[in-house]
Each structure stands twice: as structure tokens, then as C-alpha cells.
């Protein structure tokens, strides 16, 4: 078999017809038909000979091929077992690809990928982008870079600044652990079938240590959840709804010099860290 460019529109159309592939809407299947995009994802992933990369949702193998061409060892996890017939054909030339048919959220990735540094690249199904993203970013797995194609709206939420409409719990959850940058935007015309939304390729790099130092990570994210669970409420009321008494809330805010009449959506990550540490101090003072 001669090597062909799997991400070419004519090739994808031919393969879909030949193998009788019907994109499954419930699995968010949209096949990428832009060779430049798959190359950009592979390049942004910072992989090469000796690298190990996990791909989530290879589909018919367009991005998988680009990753394999770098010389990296590629482990691709595909939930749709019916794609096995086409993947065994499209990727048969590449001996550095290992395909597993399973749900990535149920796999023991530490056992699968090992305890040395590895990378993640994916054209993520939009319906499950956030669960997969948070599962990986918040884990202790030795992942150095994540390069994900995702709905543009989700990428904007990750990159958002305090006080903007897009800013929220997802912003803080990702930025706490990673730096982020946009690789490129991708229009609906780059897929078969065309999705109803625009897409963005986002590169995340795992920080050596979290963006802010906190005494208790669990309390930090509880404080964030309070703010955005009741994002239209002033923060004093959001804390009450989150189980912090009015007296405790007043003490926490005073310790940080933060006005409780502000909405939590205006707080920076540093302010959330300060609030969480003040809450931690209050809890431990009460235990003394």
C-alpha cells in the first residue's frame, strides 16, 4: 500500500464511501479534512523520535497519521469499535501506532502510558471535551503538553480573563495547572460532516507547579465553585449559599481585604487563593 494523505478531503470522502462510514452524532464524529491542521497539531505537540503520545478519538486516522510521521510512539484510544476495519486499513503502514478500543475515561492511563513524560493530542468530541480535559489536566499523570481541537467557545472560556462573560470555573481549573495558547482557529468547512460551530486548536503546557500557591487545593476549588455556582450573586451571598456563615464570611473577606459586594466572577486567581487560605486559617483556628 502506498502512503496517502489521509486528511485530504477527496481521500476522506472516498474512505467514508468505501467503508460505509456514517458519522455518529452522539459520539461527536466530524472527520478533519485539512492536512495543514493535522500537521500543526503534531508540531505543537512537541513530539518526535523517542516521544510517547496519547491520541483520543482517532476516527479514521487523519491526525494519527500526522502524529506517527513524527516518529513518536502513538497510542490511540477509540471508543467506536466499528472504526476498527477502516483504521486497520488506513494506518497499516505505521508500526509505531497502537490502537485501543475503549473509553479513555475508564482506562488506567498510568498503566497504559507508563510513568515517564508523555504528550496528549486530540480532535476531541465536543460533547465530552470538558470531562476529558479536566480528567487529564487535574491528574498526577506525567503529561507535559496537551494539544486539543475543541469548540471555539470552550477555548475562549479556558483563555478568559476575570470579569468577562467567558470567565468561569473551567478557566481557573485549567489555568491553575497549565499555561495556554491558541494554535489556530478552524472553520466548520474543515470537517466532514460540517459541525455547527467553529473550532480552535489549543495548546496547554503543564506547569512545574500550580499558578498560585495555596494551603489546600480542595478549599481553593470549593471557593471557586461557590463563586460560579451563584455567579450573579454578590460574593457574600455566594459564600452563604456554599455553607459559610455570615460571620465566617465577614472574617474571611476582612483577612483578604476583599469587598464581599463584588461578584466572584471578578476575582483573579490570586484573590481566590487568598480567600481559600483565609478560609483554611479560619477552619484550623476553630480547631485549636
C-alpha positions, 0 to 999 in steps of 0.5 A: 500500500502506498502512503496517502494523505489521509486528511485530504478531503477527496481521500476522506470522502472516498474512505467514508464511501468505501467503508460505509462510514456514517458519522455518529452524532452522539459520539461527536464524529466530524472527520478533519479534512485539512492536512495543514491542521493535522500537521500543526497539531503534531508540531505543537505537540512537541513530539518526535523520535523517542516521544510517547503520545496519547491520541483520543478519538482517532476516527479514521486516522487523519491526525494519527497519521500526522502524529506517527510521521513524527516518529513518536510512539502513538497510542490511540484510544477509540471508543467506536469499535466499528472504526476498527476495519477502516483504521486497520486499513488506513494506518497499516503502514505505521508500526509505531501506532497502537490502537485501543478500543475503549473509553479513555475515561475508564482506562488506567492511563498510568498503566497504559502510558507508563510513568515517564513524560508523555504528550496528549493530542486530540480532535476531541468530541465536543460533547465530552471535551470538558470531562476529558480535559479536566480528567487529564489536566487535574491528574498526577499523570506525567503529561507535559503538553496537551494539544486539543481541537475543541469548540471555539467557545470552550477555548475562549472560556479556558483563555478568559480573563476575570470579569468577562462573560467567558470567565468561569470555573473551567478557566481557573481549573485549567489555568491553575495547572497549565499555561495556554495558547491558541494554535489556530482557529478552524472553520466548520468547512474543515470537517466532514460532516460540517459541525455547527460551530467553529473550532480552535486548536489549543495548546496547554503546557503543564506547569512545574507547579500550580499558578498560585500557591495555596494551603489546600487545593480542595478549599481553593476549588470549593471557593471557586465553585461557590463563586460560579455556582451563584455567579450573579450573586454578590460574593457574600451571598455566594459564600452563604449559599456554599455553607459559610456563615455570615460571620465566617464570611465577614472574617474571611473577606476582612483577612483578604481585604476583599469587598464581599459586594463584588461578584466572584466572577471578578476575582483573579486567581490570586484573590481566590487563593487568598480567600481559600487560605483565609478560609483554611486559617479560619477552619484550623483556628476553630480547631485549636 
